């Protein structure tokens, strides 16, 4: 029983650390594979624009954002199936809203524009990131040992 309590207590910390790690990877994508001045939170001199990730550099930050914030949020909630699904769904919706705000039609209709460029692949990357987060959040049930 003590081991069960310890594993349960450590799980939120692991989710939080994994989420922060994914967030850090997203920042690295921006710093290493985006053109100088294209990222509001990084000084222009910090962007490297290596092109290393090629076409993945576009949707990867959205994937990592949904993954990271779903894990970080889940670390603070009860580990129920409903909470896990809600967290992932909310972060997909948030990512989709920000992506929609980058669409030229949004600016035409509202007169408000978000920095960045609309990328339809981001609409796929957000649920993919949330799905990976959901897999990571799944409770681990040890398989019973048989035989030897």
N, CA, C and O atoms as a GROMACS GRO file, in nm:
protein
  592
    1UNK      N    1   0.082  -0.119   0.000
    1UNK     CA    2   0.000   0.000   0.000
    1UNK      C    3   0.087   0.126   0.000
    1UNK      O    4   0.055   0.222  -0.070
    2UNK      N    5   0.194   0.127   0.076
    2UNK     CA    6   0.281   0.245   0.082
    2UNK      C    7   0.337   0.274  -0.056
    2UNK      O    8   0.341   0.390  -0.099
    3UNK      N    9   0.380   0.169  -0.127
    3UNK     CA   10   0.434   0.189  -0.262
    3UNK      C   11   0.328   0.251  -0.353
    3UNK      O   12   0.360   0.339  -0.433
    4UNK      N   13   0.205   0.205  -0.342
    4UNK     CA   14   0.097   0.259  -0.424
    4UNK      C   15   0.077   0.408  -0.399
    4UNK      O   16   0.058   0.484  -0.493
    5UNK      N   17   0.082   0.450  -0.274
    5UNK     CA   18   0.066   0.591  -0.238
    5UNK      C   19   0.182   0.673  -0.293
    5UNK      O   20   0.162   0.783  -0.344
    6UNK      N   21   0.304   0.620  -0.282
    6UNK     CA   22   0.422   0.693  -0.332
    6UNK      C   23   0.414   0.710  -0.483
    6UNK      O   24   0.439   0.819  -0.534
    7UNK      N   25   0.380   0.603  -0.555
    7UNK     CA   26   0.370   0.611  -0.701
    7UNK      C   27   0.263   0.712  -0.739
    7UNK      O   28   0.283   0.792  -0.831
    8UNK      N   29   0.148   0.709  -0.671
    8UNK     CA   30   0.041   0.803  -0.700
    8UNK      C   31   0.084   0.946  -0.673
    8UNK      O   32   0.050   1.036  -0.750
    9UNK      N   33   0.158   0.969  -0.565
    9UNK     CA   34   0.202   1.104  -0.531
    9UNK      C   35   0.304   1.156  -0.631
    9UNK      O   36   0.307   1.276  -0.659
   10UNK      N   37   0.387   1.069  -0.686
   10UNK     CA   38   0.489   1.112  -0.780
   10UNK      C   39   0.433   1.138  -0.920
   10UNK      O   40   0.492   1.214  -0.996
   11UNK      N   41   0.323   1.076  -0.953
   11UNK     CA   42   0.268   1.087  -1.089
   11UNK      C   43   0.242   1.231  -1.130
   11UNK      O   44   0.283   1.269  -1.240
   12UNK      N   45   0.175   1.315  -1.048
   12UNK     CA   46   0.155   1.453  -1.091
   12UNK      C   47   0.287   1.527  -1.116
   12UNK      O   48   0.296   1.607  -1.209
   13UNK      N   49   0.386   1.501  -1.035
   13UNK     CA   50   0.515   1.567  -1.055
   13UNK      C   51   0.576   1.524  -1.188
   13UNK      O   52   0.634   1.606  -1.259
   14UNK      N   53   0.563   1.397  -1.222
   14UNK     CA   54   0.616   1.348  -1.350
   14UNK      C   55   0.542   1.413  -1.467
   14UNK      O   56   0.605   1.453  -1.566
   15UNK      N   57   0.410   1.423  -1.456
   15UNK     CA   58   0.334   1.488  -1.563
   15UNK      C   59   0.377   1.633  -1.580
   15UNK      O   60   0.394   1.683  -1.691
   16UNK      N   61   0.396   1.701  -1.467
   16UNK     CA   62   0.437   1.841  -1.470
   16UNK      C   63   0.575   1.855  -1.535
   16UNK      O   64   0.595   1.942  -1.620
   17UNK      N   65   0.668   1.771  -1.497
   17UNK     CA   66   0.804   1.777  -1.552
   17UNK      C   67   0.804   1.743  -1.700
   17UNK      O   68   0.874   1.807  -1.779
   18UNK      N   69   0.728   1.642  -1.739
   18UNK     CA   70   0.717   1.609  -1.882
   18UNK      C   71   0.657   1.725  -1.960
   18UNK      O   72   0.702   1.756  -2.071
   19UNK      N   73   0.556   1.789  -1.902
   19UNK     CA   74   0.495   1.906  -1.968
   19UNK      C   75   0.594   2.020  -1.985
   19UNK      O   76   0.601   2.081  -2.091
   20UNK      N   77   0.670   2.049  -1.880
   20UNK     CA   78   0.771   2.154  -1.890
   20UNK      C   79   0.878   2.118  -1.994
   20UNK      O   80   0.927   2.205  -2.065
   21UNK      N   81   0.912   1.991  -2.001
   21UNK     CA   82   1.011   1.946  -2.100
   21UNK      C   83   0.959   1.967  -2.242
   21UNK      O   84   1.032   2.014  -2.329
   22UNK      N   85   0.833   1.933  -2.265
   22UNK     CA   86   0.774   1.953  -2.398
   22UNK      C   87   0.768   2.102  -2.431
   22UNK      O   88   0.792   2.142  -2.545
   23UNK      N   89   0.736   2.183  -2.331
   23UNK     CA   90   0.733   2.328  -2.353
   23UNK      C   91   0.873   2.380  -2.389
   23UNK      O   92   0.888   2.463  -2.478
   24UNK      N   93   0.973   2.330  -2.319
   24UNK     CA   94   1.111   2.367  -2.350
   24UNK      C   95   1.152   2.327  -2.491
   24UNK      O   96   1.222   2.401  -2.560
   25UNK      N   97   1.107   2.209  -2.534
   25UNK     CA   98   1.137   2.167  -2.671
   25UNK      C   99   1.072   2.261  -2.772
   25UNK      O  100   1.130   2.291  -2.877
   26UNK      N  101   0.951   2.307  -2.741
   26UNK     CA  102   0.884   2.402  -2.830
   26UNK      C  103   0.960   2.532  -2.842
   26UNK      O  104   0.972   2.588  -2.951
   27UNK      N  105   1.012   2.581  -2.730
   27UNK     CA  106   1.093   2.704  -2.732
   27UNK      C  107   1.219   2.681  -2.815
   27UNK      O  108   1.260   2.769  -2.891
   28UNK      N  109   1.279   2.563  -2.802
   28UNK     CA  110   1.397   2.532  -2.883
   28UNK      C  111   1.366   2.531  -3.032
   28UNK      O  112   1.447   2.576  -3.113
   29UNK      N  113   1.249   2.479  -3.068
   29UNK     CA  114   1.210   2.481  -3.210
   29UNK      C  115   1.206   2.625  -3.260
   29UNK      O  116   1.257   2.657  -3.367
   30UNK      N  117   1.144   2.713  -3.180
   30UNK     CA  118   1.137   2.854  -3.220
   30UNK      C  119   1.276   2.916  -3.228
   30UNK      O  120   1.306   2.991  -3.321
   31UNK      N  121   1.361   2.885  -3.130
   31UNK     CA  122   1.494   2.947  -3.126
   31UNK      C  123   1.587   2.894  -3.234
   31UNK      O  124   1.668   2.969  -3.287
   32UNK      N  125   1.575   2.767  -3.266
   32UNK     CA  126   1.671   2.705  -3.358
   32UNK      C  127   1.622   2.692  -3.502
   32UNK      O  128   1.703   2.674  -3.593
   33UNK      N  129   1.492   2.700  -3.522
   33UNK     CA  130   1.443   2.669  -3.657
   33UNK      C  131   1.343   2.771  -3.712
   33UNK      O  132   1.269   2.740  -3.806
   34UNK      N  133   1.340   2.888  -3.657
   34UNK     CA  134   1.252   2.994  -3.708
   34UNK      C  135   1.336   3.115  -3.746
   34UNK      O  136   1.440   3.139  -3.686
   35UNK      N  137   1.291   3.192  -3.845
   35UNK     CA  138   1.367   3.311  -3.886
   35UNK      C  139   1.374   3.416  -3.775
   35UNK      O  140   1.283   3.427  -3.692
   36UNK      N  141   1.483   3.492  -3.773
   36UNK     CA  142   1.501   3.599  -3.674
   36UNK      C  143   1.386   3.698  -3.683
   36UNK      O  144   1.344   3.736  -3.793
   37UNK      N  145   1.336   3.740  -3.568
   37UNK     CA  146   1.229   3.838  -3.562
   37UNK      C  147   1.090   3.781  -3.581
   37UNK      O  148   0.992   3.855  -3.571
   38UNK      N  149   1.078   3.651  -3.607
   38UNK     CA  150   0.945   3.593  -3.629
   38UNK      C  151   0.879   3.547  -3.500
   38UNK      O  152   0.763   3.506  -3.500
   39UNK      N  153   0.952   3.553  -3.391
   39UNK     CA  154   0.901   3.505  -3.263
   39UNK      C  155   0.899   3.620  -3.164
   39UNK      O  156   1.003   3.678  -3.132
   40UNK      N  157   0.780   3.654  -3.116
   40UNK     CA  158   0.764   3.770  -3.029
   40UNK      C  159   0.839   3.755  -2.897
   40UNK      O  160   0.892   3.854  -2.844
   41UNK      N  161   0.846   3.634  -2.842
   41UNK     CA  162   0.906   3.617  -2.709
   41UNK      C  163   1.057   3.594  -2.712
   41UNK      O  164   1.118   3.577  -2.606
   42UNK      N  165   1.118   3.592  -2.830
   42UNK     CA  166   1.263   3.576  -2.839
   42UNK      C  167   1.324   3.698  -2.905
   42UNK      O  168   1.273   3.746  -3.006
   43UNK      N  169   1.434   3.750  -2.849
   43UNK     CA  170   1.503   3.861  -2.916
   43UNK      C  171   1.547   3.817  -3.055
   43UNK      O  172   1.582   3.701  -3.077
   44UNK      N  173   1.546   3.911  -3.150
   44UNK     CA  174   1.577   3.880  -3.289
   44UNK      C  175   1.711   3.810  -3.305
   44UNK      O  176   1.726   3.724  -3.393
   45UNK      N  177   1.809   3.842  -3.223
   45UNK     CA  178   1.940   3.782  -3.234
   45UNK      C  179   1.947   3.638  -3.187
   45UNK      O  180   2.046   3.569  -3.214
   46UNK      N  181   1.843   3.590  -3.117
   46UNK     CA  182   1.846   3.453  -3.063
   46UNK      C  183   1.799   3.349  -3.164
   46UNK      O  184   1.831   3.231  -3.149
   47UNK      N  185   1.724   3.390  -3.265
   47UNK     CA  186   1.672   3.292  -3.360
   47UNK      C  187   1.784   3.248  -3.454
   47UNK      O  188   1.859   3.330  -3.506
   48UNK      N  189   1.793   3.118  -3.475
   48UNK     CA  190   1.903   3.062  -3.552
   48UNK      C  191   1.861   3.030  -3.696
   48UNK      O  192   1.943   3.041  -3.787
   49UNK      N  193   1.737   2.990  -3.718
   49UNK     CA  194   1.683   2.958  -3.850
   49UNK      C  195   1.766   2.852  -3.922
   49UNK      O  196   1.813   2.874  -4.034
   50UNK      N  197   1.786   2.738  -3.856
   50UNK     CA  198   1.869   2.632  -3.913
   50UNK      C  199   1.801   2.558  -4.028
   50UNK      O  200   1.869   2.506  -4.116
   51UNK      N  201   1.669   2.552  -4.026
   51UNK     CA  202   1.598   2.474  -4.127
   51UNK      C  203   1.611   2.324  -4.105
   51UNK      O  204   1.568   2.246  -4.190
   52UNK      N  205   1.668   2.285  -3.994
   52UNK     CA  206   1.695   2.144  -3.963
   52UNK      C  207   1.567   2.060  -3.965
   52UNK      O  208   1.567   1.948  -4.017
   53UNK      N  209   1.459   2.112  -3.909
   53UNK     CA  210   1.336   2.034  -3.899
   53UNK      C  211   1.252   2.035  -4.026
   53UNK      O  212   1.155   1.961  -4.038
   54UNK      N  213   1.289   2.120  -4.120
   54UNK     CA  214   1.217   2.125  -4.247
   54UNK      C  215   1.069   2.154  -4.226
   54UNK      O  216   1.034   2.246  -4.152
   55UNK      N  217   0.981   2.076  -4.292
   55UNK     CA  218   0.838   2.104  -4.283
   55UNK      C  219   0.778   2.077  -4.144
   55UNK      O  220   0.668   2.125  -4.115
   56UNK      N  221   0.849   2.003  -4.060
   56UNK     CA  222   0.798   1.979  -3.924
   56UNK      C  223   0.804   2.103  -3.836
   56UNK      O  224   0.732   2.114  -3.737
   57UNK      N  225   0.890   2.198  -3.872
   57UNK     CA  226   0.908   2.318  -3.790
   57UNK      C  227   0.780   2.399  -3.780
   57UNK      O  228   0.761   2.472  -3.682
   58UNK      N  229   0.692   2.388  -3.878
   58UNK     CA  230   0.566   2.463  -3.875
   58UNK      C  231   0.470   2.411  -3.769
   58UNK      O  232   0.436   2.485  -3.676
   59UNK      N  233   0.425   2.284  -3.779
   59UNK     CA  234   0.326   2.234  -3.684
   59UNK      C  235   0.382   2.181  -3.552
   59UNK      O  236   0.307   2.161  -3.457
   60UNK      N  237   0.512   2.158  -3.544
   60UNK     CA  238   0.569   2.099  -3.422
   60UNK      C  239   0.545   2.183  -3.296
   60UNK      O  240   0.512   2.126  -3.193
   61UNK      N  241   0.560   2.317  -3.300
   61UNK     CA  242   0.531   2.394  -3.179
   61UNK      C  243   0.386   2.379  -3.132
   61UNK      O  244   0.361   2.375  -3.011
   62UNK      N  245   0.291   2.371  -3.224
   62UNK     CA  246   0.151   2.353  -3.185
   62UNK      C  247   0.131   2.216  -3.120
   62UNK      O  248   0.062   2.204  -3.019
   63UNK      N  249   0.192   2.113  -3.179
   63UNK     CA  250   0.188   1.979  -3.121
   63UNK      C  251   0.242   1.981  -2.979
   63UNK      O  252   0.180   1.928  -2.886
   64UNK      N  253   0.359   2.042  -2.962
   64UNK     CA  254   0.424   2.046  -2.831
   64UNK      C  255   0.346   2.133  -2.732
   64UNK      O  256   0.343   2.103  -2.613
   65UNK      N  257   0.284   2.240  -2.780
   65UNK     CA  258   0.204   2.327  -2.694
   65UNK      C  259   0.085   2.251  -2.635
   65UNK      O  260   0.062   2.254  -2.515
   66UNK      N  261   0.011   2.182  -2.722
   66UNK     CA  262  -0.104   2.106  -2.674
   66UNK      C  263  -0.060   1.995  -2.580
   66UNK      O  264  -0.122   1.972  -2.476
   67UNK      N  265   0.048   1.926  -2.615
   67UNK     CA  266   0.102   1.820  -2.530
   67UNK      C  267   0.145   1.875  -2.395
   67UNK      O  268   0.107   1.822  -2.290
   68UNK      N  269   0.224   1.981  -2.397
   68UNK     CA  270   0.281   2.037  -2.274
   68UNK      C  271   0.174   2.086  -2.178
   68UNK      O  272   0.173   2.050  -2.061
   69UNK      N  273   0.083   2.169  -2.228
   69UNK     CA  274  -0.015   2.228  -2.137
   69UNK      C  275  -0.120   2.129  -2.090
   69UNK      O  276  -0.175   2.144  -1.982
   70UNK      N  277  -0.149   2.027  -2.170
   70UNK     CA  278  -0.239   1.922  -2.123
   70UNK      C  279  -0.175   1.846  -2.006
   70UNK      O  280  -0.241   1.816  -1.907
   71UNK      N  281  -0.046   1.814  -2.020
   71UNK     CA  282   0.024   1.743  -1.912
   71UNK      C  283   0.038   1.829  -1.786
   71UNK      O  284   0.015   1.782  -1.675
   72UNK      N  285   0.074   1.956  -1.806
   72UNK     CA  286   0.090   2.046  -1.691
   72UNK      C  287  -0.042   2.064  -1.618
   72UNK      O  288  -0.047   2.059  -1.495
   73UNK      N  289  -0.150   2.084  -1.693
   73UNK     CA  290  -0.281   2.102  -1.631
   73UNK      C  291  -0.325   1.975  -1.560
   73UNK      O  292  -0.377   1.981  -1.448
   74UNK      N  293  -0.304   1.860  -1.623
   74UNK     CA  294  -0.345   1.733  -1.563
   74UNK      C  295  -0.272   1.706  -1.433
   74UNK      O  296  -0.324   1.636  -1.346
   75UNK      N  297  -0.154   1.760  -1.418
   75UNK     CA  298  -0.077   1.739  -1.295
   75UNK      C  299  -0.149   1.798  -1.173
   75UNK      O  300  -0.122   1.758  -1.060
   76UNK      N  301  -0.239   1.893  -1.196
   76UNK     CA  302  -0.308   1.960  -1.086
   76UNK      C  303  -0.451   1.912  -1.066
   76UNK      O  304  -0.521   1.961  -0.978
   77UNK      N  305  -0.496   1.817  -1.147
   77UNK     CA  306  -0.634   1.770  -1.140
   77UNK      C  307  -0.641   1.626  -1.090
   77UNK      O  308  -0.542   1.554  -1.087
   78UNK      N  309  -0.761   1.588  -1.051
   78UNK     CA  310  -0.784   1.448  -1.013
   78UNK      C  311  -0.758   1.360  -1.134
   78UNK      O  312  -0.794   1.396  -1.246
   79UNK      N  313  -0.696   1.246  -1.114
   79UNK     CA  314  -0.662   1.160  -1.228
   79UNK      C  315  -0.778   1.073  -1.276
   79UNK      O  316  -0.768   0.951  -1.281
   80UNK      N  317  -0.889   1.138  -1.312
   80UNK     CA  318  -1.004   1.064  -1.363
   80UNK      C  319  -1.005   1.070  -1.515
   80UNK      O  320  -0.944   1.158  -1.576
   81UNK      N  321  -1.074   0.975  -1.574
   81UNK     CA  322  -1.085   0.972  -1.720
   81UNK      C  323  -1.151   1.099  -1.772
   81UNK      O  324  -1.107   1.157  -1.871
   82UNK      N  325  -1.256   1.142  -1.705
   82UNK     CA  326  -1.327   1.263  -1.746
   82UNK      C  327  -1.236   1.385  -1.743
   82UNK      O  328  -1.237   1.466  -1.836
   83UNK      N  329  -1.156   1.399  -1.638
   83UNK     CA  330  -1.064   1.513  -1.627
   83UNK      C  331  -0.958   1.508  -1.737
   83UNK      O  332  -0.926   1.611  -1.796
   84UNK      N  333  -0.905   1.388  -1.764
   84UNK     CA  334  -0.804   1.376  -1.870
   84UNK      C  335  -0.860   1.417  -2.005
   84UNK      O  336  -0.796   1.491  -2.079
   85UNK      N  337  -0.979   1.368  -2.037
   85UNK     CA  338  -1.042   1.402  -2.165
   85UNK      C  339  -1.074   1.552  -2.173
   85UNK      O  340  -1.053   1.614  -2.277
   86UNK      N  341  -1.124   1.608  -2.063
   86UNK     CA  342  -1.157   1.751  -2.062
   86UNK      C  343  -1.034   1.837  -2.082
   86UNK      O  344  -1.036   1.932  -2.160
   87UNK      N  345  -0.926   1.804  -2.013
   87UNK     CA  346  -0.802   1.881  -2.025
   87UNK      C  347  -0.753   1.879  -2.169
   87UNK      O  348  -0.718   1.983  -2.225
   88UNK      N  349  -0.750   1.762  -2.228
   88UNK     CA  350  -0.701   1.751  -2.366
   88UNK      C  351  -0.792   1.826  -2.462
   88UNK      O  352  -0.745   1.896  -2.552
   89UNK      N  353  -0.922   1.812  -2.444
   89UNK     CA  354  -1.016   1.883  -2.531
   89UNK      C  355  -1.006   2.034  -2.519
   89UNK      O  356  -1.013   2.105  -2.619
   90UNK      N  357  -0.988   2.082  -2.398
   90UNK     CA  358  -0.976   2.227  -2.376
   90UNK      C  359  -0.851   2.281  -2.444
   90UNK      O  360  -0.856   2.387  -2.506
   91UNK      N  361  -0.738   2.210  -2.433
   91UNK     CA  362  -0.616   2.261  -2.495
   91UNK      C  363  -0.619   2.251  -2.647
   91UNK      O  364  -0.558   2.333  -2.715
   92UNK      N  365  -0.690   2.153  -2.701
   92UNK     CA  366  -0.709   2.150  -2.847
   92UNK      C  367  -0.792   2.272  -2.888
   92UNK      O  368  -0.757   2.340  -2.985
   93UNK      N  369  -0.900   2.299  -2.816
   93UNK     CA  370  -0.985   2.414  -2.848
   93UNK      C  371  -0.908   2.545  -2.839
   93UNK      O  372  -0.923   2.631  -2.926
   94UNK      N  373  -0.827   2.562  -2.737
   94UNK     CA  374  -0.748   2.684  -2.722
   94UNK      C  375  -0.653   2.700  -2.840
   94UNK      O  376  -0.642   2.808  -2.898
   95UNK      N  377  -0.584   2.593  -2.877
   95UNK     CA  378  -0.493   2.600  -2.991
   95UNK      C  379  -0.568   2.631  -3.120
   95UNK      O  380  -0.520   2.710  -3.202
   96UNK      N  381  -0.684   2.571  -3.139
   96UNK     CA  382  -0.763   2.598  -3.260
   96UNK      C  383  -0.810   2.743  -3.263
   96UNK      O  384  -0.810   2.806  -3.369
   97UNK      N  385  -0.850   2.797  -3.147
   97UNK     CA  386  -0.894   2.938  -3.144
   97UNK      C  387  -0.780   3.032  -3.182
   97UNK      O  388  -0.800   3.126  -3.259
   98UNK      N  389  -0.662   3.008  -3.128
   98UNK     CA  390  -0.549   3.094  -3.163
   98UNK      C  391  -0.511   3.077  -3.309
   98UNK      O  392  -0.471   3.174  -3.374
   99UNK      N  393  -0.522   2.957  -3.361
   99UNK     CA  394  -0.491   2.935  -3.503
   99UNK      C  395  -0.595   3.005  -3.591
   99UNK      O  396  -0.560   3.067  -3.691
  100UNK      N  397  -0.721   2.995  -3.553
  100UNK     CA  398  -0.827   3.063  -3.629
  100UNK      C  399  -0.806   3.214  -3.629
  100UNK      O  400  -0.836   3.281  -3.728
  101UNK      N  401  -0.757   3.267  -3.518
  101UNK     CA  402  -0.733   3.411  -3.508
  101UNK      C  403  -0.620   3.456  -3.600
  101UNK      O  404  -0.605   3.576  -3.626
  102UNK      N  405  -0.540   3.363  -3.650
  102UNK     CA  406  -0.433   3.398  -3.744
  102UNK      C  407  -0.480   3.391  -3.889
  102UNK      O  408  -0.406   3.431  -3.979
  103UNK      N  409  -0.600   3.342  -3.911
  103UNK     CA  410  -0.652   3.330  -4.047
  103UNK      C  411  -0.688   3.468  -4.101
  103UNK      O  412  -0.746   3.549  -4.029
  104UNK      N  413  -0.653   3.496  -4.226
  104UNK     CA  414  -0.684   3.629  -4.284
  104UNK      C  415  -0.832   3.665  -4.278
  104UNK      O  416  -0.866   3.782  -4.261
  105UNK      N  417  -0.921   3.567  -4.291
  105UNK     CA  418  -1.064   3.595  -4.285
  105UNK      C  419  -1.104   3.647  -4.148
  105UNK      O  420  -1.195   3.730  -4.138
  106UNK      N  421  -1.040   3.601  -4.042
  106UNK     CA  422  -1.070   3.647  -3.907
  106UNK      C  423  -1.042   3.796  -3.895
  106UNK      O  424  -1.121   3.870  -3.837
  107UNK      N  425  -0.929   3.840  -3.951
  107UNK     CA  426  -0.894   3.982  -3.944
  107UNK      C  427  -0.991   4.066  -4.027
  107UNK      O  428  -1.028   4.176  -3.987
  108UNK      N  429  -1.033   4.013  -4.142
  108UNK     CA  430  -1.130   4.086  -4.225
  108UNK      C  431  -1.262   4.105  -4.150
  108UNK      O  432  -1.322   4.213  -4.156
  109UNK      N  433  -1.306   4.003  -4.082
  109UNK     CA  434  -1.436   4.008  -4.012
  109UNK      C  435  -1.428   4.093  -3.886
  109UNK      O  436  -1.517   4.174  -3.860
  110UNK      N  437  -1.322   4.075  -3.807
  110UNK     CA  438  -1.314   4.139  -3.676
  110UNK      C  439  -1.228   4.265  -3.673
  110UNK      O  440  -1.245   4.349  -3.585
  111UNK      N  441  -1.137   4.278  -3.768
  111UNK     CA  442  -1.042   4.389  -3.764
  111UNK      C  443  -0.930   4.365  -3.665
  111UNK      O  444  -0.846   4.452  -3.643
  112UNK      N  445  -0.929   4.247  -3.606
  112UNK     CA  446  -0.826   4.210  -3.509
  112UNK      C  447  -0.741   4.099  -3.571
  112UNK      O  448  -0.795   4.005  -3.629
  113UNK      N  449  -0.612   4.111  -3.558
  113UNK     CA  450  -0.524   4.008  -3.613
  113UNK      C  451  -0.426   3.958  -3.509
  113UNK      O  452  -0.384   4.034  -3.422
  114UNK      N  453  -0.391   3.834  -3.520
  114UNK     CA  454  -0.291   3.774  -3.432
  114UNK      C  455  -0.161   3.764  -3.509
  114UNK      O  456  -0.162   3.743  -3.630
  115UNK      N  457  -0.049   3.780  -3.440
  115UNK     CA  458   0.078   3.760  -3.510
  115UNK      C  459   0.093   3.613  -3.550
  115UNK      O  460   0.042   3.524  -3.483
  116UNK      N  461   0.163   3.590  -3.658
  116UNK     CA  462   0.183   3.454  -3.706
  116UNK      C  463   0.107   3.432  -3.834
  116UNK      O  464   0.044   3.523  -3.888
  117UNK      N  465   0.114   3.312  -3.883
  117UNK     CA  466   0.048   3.277  -4.009
  117UNK      C  467  -0.038   3.154  -3.986
  117UNK      O  468   0.002   3.059  -3.919
  118UNK      N  469  -0.158   3.157  -4.043
  118UNK     CA  470  -0.247   3.042  -4.034
  118UNK      C  471  -0.183   2.923  -4.104
  118UNK      O  472  -0.134   2.936  -4.216
  119UNK      N  473  -0.184   2.808  -4.039
  119UNK     CA  474  -0.130   2.686  -4.097
  119UNK      C  475  -0.229   2.573  -4.072
  119UNK      O  476  -0.250   2.535  -3.957
  120UNK      N  477  -0.291   2.519  -4.178
  120UNK     CA  478  -0.388   2.411  -4.157
  120UNK      C  479  -0.328   2.288  -4.086
  120UNK      O  480  -0.400   2.214  -4.019
  121UNK      N  481  -0.198   2.268  -4.102
  121UNK     CA  482  -0.135   2.154  -4.032
  121UNK      C  483  -0.140   2.171  -3.881
  121UNK      O  484  -0.138   2.072  -3.807
  122UNK      N  485  -0.146   2.296  -3.834
  122UNK     CA  486  -0.159   2.319  -3.690
  122UNK      C  487  -0.292   2.267  -3.638
  122UNK      O  488  -0.303   2.226  -3.522
  123UNK      N  489  -0.394   2.267  -3.724
  123UNK     CA  490  -0.525   2.216  -3.683
  123UNK      C  491  -0.520   2.064  -3.661
  123UNK      O  492  -0.602   2.009  -3.588
  124UNK      N  493  -0.424   1.998  -3.724
  124UNK     CA  494  -0.403   1.855  -3.701
  124UNK      C  495  -0.304   1.830  -3.588
  124UNK      O  496  -0.314   1.731  -3.515
  125UNK      N  497  -0.207   1.920  -3.574
  125UNK     CA  498  -0.102   1.902  -3.474
  125UNK      C  499  -0.157   1.913  -3.331
  125UNK      O  500  -0.112   1.841  -3.243
  126UNK      N  501  -0.253   2.002  -3.309
  126UNK     CA  502  -0.308   2.020  -3.173
  126UNK      C  503  -0.375   1.892  -3.121
  126UNK      O  504  -0.342   1.848  -3.011
  127UNK      N  505  -0.468   1.831  -3.196
  127UNK     CA  506  -0.526   1.707  -3.143
  127UNK      C  507  -0.425   1.592  -3.136
  127UNK      O  508  -0.438   1.504  -3.050
  128UNK      N  509  -0.326   1.593  -3.224
  128UNK     CA  510  -0.222   1.489  -3.215
  128UNK      C  511  -0.142   1.504  -3.085
  128UNK      O  512  -0.114   1.405  -3.018
  129UNK      N  513  -0.107   1.627  -3.050
  129UNK     CA  514  -0.036   1.652  -2.924
  129UNK      C  515  -0.120   1.614  -2.804
  129UNK      O  516  -0.070   1.556  -2.708
  130UNK      N  517  -0.249   1.648  -2.810
  130UNK     CA  518  -0.338   1.613  -2.699
  130UNK      C  519  -0.356   1.462  -2.688
  130UNK      O  520  -0.367   1.409  -2.578
  131UNK      N  521  -0.359   1.393  -2.802
  131UNK     CA  522  -0.372   1.246  -2.799
  131UNK      C  523  -0.250   1.182  -2.734
  131UNK      O  524  -0.263   1.087  -2.657
  132UNK      N  525  -0.132   1.234  -2.766
  132UNK     CA  526  -0.011   1.181  -2.702
  132UNK      C  527  -0.015   1.210  -2.552
  132UNK      O  528   0.023   1.125  -2.471
  133UNK      N  529  -0.061   1.330  -2.515
  133UNK     CA  530  -0.074   1.363  -2.372
  133UNK      C  531  -0.170   1.266  -2.304
  133UNK      O  532  -0.145   1.220  -2.192
  134UNK      N  533  -0.279   1.236  -2.370
  134UNK     CA  534  -0.378   1.144  -2.314
  134UNK      C  535  -0.317   1.006  -2.292
  134UNK      O  536  -0.344   0.941  -2.191
  135UNK      N  537  -0.237   0.961  -2.387
  135UNK     CA  538  -0.169   0.831  -2.370
  135UNK      C  539  -0.072   0.834  -2.252
  135UNK      O  540  -0.064   0.738  -2.176
  136UNK      N  541  -0.001   0.945  -2.238
  136UNK     CA  542   0.094   0.957  -2.126
  136UNK      C  543   0.020   0.960  -1.992
  136UNK      O  544   0.068   0.907  -1.893
  137UNK      N  545  -0.098   1.022  -1.990
  137UNK     CA  546  -0.175   1.036  -1.866
  137UNK      C  547  -0.244   0.907  -1.823
  137UNK      O  548  -0.284   0.894  -1.707
  138UNK      N  549  -0.258   0.812  -1.913
  138UNK     CA  550  -0.329   0.689  -1.881
  138UNK      C  551  -0.267   0.624  -1.758
  138UNK      O  552  -0.145   0.615  -1.747
  139UNK      N  553  -0.350   0.578  -1.668
  139UNK     CA  554  -0.295   0.510  -1.551
  139UNK      C  555  -0.225   0.382  -1.593
  139UNK      O  556  -0.270   0.309  -1.682
  140UNK      N  557  -0.115   0.356  -1.529
  140UNK     CA  558  -0.039   0.235  -1.560
  140UNK      C  559  -0.085   0.125  -1.466
  140UNK      O  560  -0.074   0.138  -1.344
  141UNK      N  561  -0.137   0.018  -1.522
  141UNK     CA  562  -0.182  -0.095  -1.442
  141UNK      C  563  -0.081  -0.207  -1.460
  141UNK      O  564  -0.064  -0.259  -1.570
  142UNK      N  565  -0.014  -0.244  -1.352
  142UNK     CA  566   0.085  -0.352  -1.366
  142UNK      C  567   0.018  -0.483  -1.406
  142UNK      O  568  -0.089  -0.517  -1.356
  143UNK      N  569   0.082  -0.554  -1.494
  143UNK     CA  570   0.029  -0.684  -1.533
  143UNK      C  571   0.069  -0.787  -1.428
  143UNK      O  572   0.182  -0.787  -1.380
  144UNK      N  573  -0.024  -0.874  -1.394
  144UNK     CA  574   0.009  -0.974  -1.291
  144UNK      C  575   0.116  -1.071  -1.343
  144UNK      O  576   0.116  -1.111  -1.460
  145UNK      N  577   0.205  -1.107  -1.254
  145UNK     CA  578   0.310  -1.202  -1.290
  145UNK      C  579   0.256  -1.344  -1.278
  145UNK      O  580   0.192  -1.380  -1.180
  146UNK      N  581   0.284  -1.421  -1.379
  146UNK     CA  582   0.242  -1.561  -1.374
  146UNK      C  583   0.363  -1.649  -1.401
  146UNK      O  584   0.462  -1.604  -1.459
  147UNK      N  585   0.354  -1.768  -1.362
  147UNK     CA  586   0.463  -1.862  -1.391
  147UNK      C  587   0.571  -1.858  -1.286
  147UNK      O  588   0.543  -1.858  -1.166
  148UNK      N  589   0.691  -1.854  -1.330
  148UNK     CA  590   0.812  -1.865  -1.248
  148UNK      C  591   0.788  -1.803  -1.118
  148UNK      O  592   0.877  -1.801  -1.033
   0.00000   0.00000   0.00000
